[in-house]
Structure formats: C-alpha cells, structure tokens
Amino acid sequence: MDEILWLTKLVDVLRIKWVGPKLARLIVDTEYDTVKKLADGTPLEVLKAFNEAKQTHKAYQGLLGINDIESWIHEVVVKTPLVIVY
C-alpha cells in the first residue's frame, strides 16, 4: 500500500473514539482499514480480522472480545463522521 494512502487510513481510524496509535495500526493492518469498512463490518468478522492481525504484526496486544467489538461498532464507530473519500 502506498505510504500516503496508509497514513490517510491511519488518520481516518484515529478519529474513532477510544482508538489510540497502537489500535489504529492494528485496524489499518486488516481489511477493515477505514471508518466506513468498520461501520459496515460484522462484529465477529472484525474481531477475527483483528485477532489475525495481532498474530502477524504484534502492534496491539490488548484483549478484545466479541461484546467489546459489537458495542464499539454499534455505539461508537457508526457515529464517526465519514469525512475521507477514497
């Protein structure tokens, strides 16, 4: 992925409440690498992608469960404005 696009996606997901630099890096290393993709994703598939990225990249090692991801997507991610067009 080109560096500018990667940085744009990093900034995009950093706008989500409760996302810090390490979690943002984890998110961008998955197929759910934008606010829109996260908002449209199913919690189980997002969690699966996060767990796979944690194995590969080791950027974020926090514990994430299905209930965490489900409430985060439905209560936080979907409320994040879509301001970046890809």
C-alpha positions, 0 to 999 in steps of 0.5 A: 500500500502506498505510504500516503494512502496508509497514513490517510487510513491511519488518520481516518481510524484515529478519529474513532473514539477510544482508538489510540496509535497502537489500535489504529495500526492494528485496524489499518493492518486488516481489511477493515482499514477505514471508518466506513469498512468498520461501520459496515463490518460484522462484529465477529468478522472484525474481531477475527480480522483483528485477532489475525492481525495481532498474530502477524504484526504484534502492534496491539496486544490488548484483549478484545472480545466479541461484546467489546467489538459489537458495542464499539461498532454499534455505539461508537464507530457508526457515529464517526463522521465519514469525512475521507473519500477514497 
